[in-house]
Amino acid sequence: MRETPTWRIPIGVLALVLALMVYGIAVAILVPPLIGEWNALAQTPIYVALGIVWIMPLRRYLMWMETGHWSAPAEKASK
């Protein structure tokens, strides 16, 4: 368990907010010209999927913020 603050957490939070802003703006600019003429019921699954897809890399990113490693630490062999 971490006992001292690290630079990764505040920088990671700022980077996450910035990345989500860029992602949201990109979706808002790029997607409507492609599917804007579709029926609202047809557009809904696309926007739901795009709203969920950003979560997929979040687990590893949060692990990095907390531990400094991109993957879960290997479990230690119990004696």
ChimeraX attribute file (.defattr): number of C-alpha atoms within 10 A of each C-alpha:
attribute: neighborCount
match mode: 1-to-1
recipient: residues
	/A:1	5
	/A:2	7
	/A:3	5
	/A:4	5
	/A:5	9
	/A:6	13
	/A:7	8
	/A:8	16
	/A:9	16
	/A:10	12
	/A:11	12
	/A:12	16
	/A:13	13
	/A:14	12
	/A:15	13
	/A:16	15
	/A:17	12
	/A:18	12
	/A:19	13
	/A:20	13
	/A:21	12
	/A:22	12
	/A:23	15
	/A:24	15
	/A:25	11
	/A:26	11
	/A:27	14
	/A:28	12
	/A:29	11
	/A:30	11
	/A:31	14
	/A:32	12
	/A:33	9
	/A:34	9
	/A:35	13
	/A:36	10
	/A:37	10
	/A:38	11
	/A:39	9
	/A:40	10
	/A:41	8
	/A:42	11
	/A:43	15
	/A:44	12
	/A:45	11
	/A:46	12
	/A:47	14
	/A:48	10
	/A:49	10
	/A:50	15
	/A:51	13
	/A:52	9
	/A:53	11
	/A:54	13
	/A:55	10
	/A:56	9
	/A:57	9
	/A:58	12
	/A:59	13
	/A:60	14
	/A:61	18
	/A:62	19
	/A:63	15
	/A:64	17
	/A:65	19
	/A:66	17
	/A:67	17
	/A:68	13
	/A:69	13
	/A:70	14
	/A:71	13
	/A:72	11
	/A:73	9
	/A:74	6
	/A:75	6
	/A:76	6
	/A:77	5
	/A:78	4
	/A:79	3
